[in-house]
């Protein structure tokens, strides 16, 4: 699997390491992803998602059902 959040679409960014002498070399900023199981009572089933930690905070706030509905409307989840 790629390093992309399944709910928000967050993925790695590219930037520079900058040394004290201001030498610049390319680096990658990966998204903070976790693999988490969720129970959906409406469908009476468990699903496993690879999500960012900020998406987990959103799920805790609005609920898994609303978060999945929002992700589908944005086209991140099929």
C-alpha positions as CSV (number, residue, x, y, z in Angstrom):
1,X,0.0,0.0,0.0
2,X,1.1,3.5,-0.7
3,X,1.6,6.1,2.1
4,X,-1.6,8.0,1.5
5,X,-4.4,8.6,4.0
6,X,-7.6,6.9,2.8
7,X,-9.9,9.5,4.3
8,X,-8.2,12.8,3.7
9,X,-5.8,12.0,0.8
10,X,-2.8,13.3,2.7
11,X,0.5,12.0,1.2
12,X,4.3,12.7,1.3
13,X,5.6,16.2,0.6
14,X,9.0,17.1,-0.8
15,X,11.3,19.7,0.7
16,X,14.9,20.4,1.6
17,X,17.3,19.6,4.4
18,X,19.1,22.8,5.1
19,X,22.5,22.6,6.8
20,X,24.1,25.3,9.0
21,X,26.1,26.3,5.9
22,X,22.8,26.6,4.0
23,X,23.5,23.6,1.8
24,X,20.3,22.1,0.5
25,X,19.5,18.4,-0.2
26,X,16.2,16.9,-1.1
27,X,14.1,15.1,1.6
28,X,10.7,13.7,2.0
29,X,8.1,14.6,4.7
30,X,5.9,11.5,5.1
31,X,2.4,11.8,6.4
32,X,1.8,10.5,10.0
33,X,-0.2,7.4,9.1
34,X,-1.6,4.6,11.3
35,X,-3.5,1.4,10.5
36,X,-6.7,1.3,12.5
37,X,-9.8,-0.9,12.7
38,X,-13.2,0.7,13.0
39,X,-16.6,-0.8,13.8
40,X,-19.5,0.5,11.8
41,X,-22.8,-0.2,13.7
42,X,-25.0,0.9,10.7
43,X,-23.5,-1.9,8.5
44,X,-22.6,-4.2,11.5
45,X,-19.1,-4.8,10.2
46,X,-15.4,-3.9,10.9
47,X,-13.2,-2.1,8.4
48,X,-9.5,-1.4,8.4
49,X,-8.3,1.9,7.2
50,X,-4.8,3.5,6.8
51,X,-5.4,7.0,8.1
52,X,-3.5,10.1,9.3
53,X,-3.6,11.0,12.9
54,X,-5.4,14.2,12.1
55,X,-8.1,12.1,10.4
56,X,-8.3,10.0,13.6
57,X,-9.0,13.1,15.6
58,X,-11.8,14.0,13.1
59,X,-13.3,10.5,13.5
60,X,-13.3,10.9,17.2
61,X,-15.1,14.2,16.9
62,X,-17.7,13.6,14.2
63,X,-17.9,9.8,14.1
64,X,-16.7,7.1,11.6
65,X,-20.0,7.1,9.6
66,X,-19.9,10.9,9.0
67,X,-16.2,10.8,8.2
68,X,-16.6,8.0,5.6
69,X,-19.5,9.8,4.0
70,X,-17.4,13.0,3.8
71,X,-14.5,11.1,2.2
72,X,-16.8,9.5,-0.4
73,X,-18.2,12.9,-1.4
74,X,-14.6,14.2,-1.9
75,X,-13.7,11.1,-3.9
76,X,-11.0,9.7,-1.5
77,X,-12.9,6.6,-0.6
78,X,-14.7,4.3,-3.0
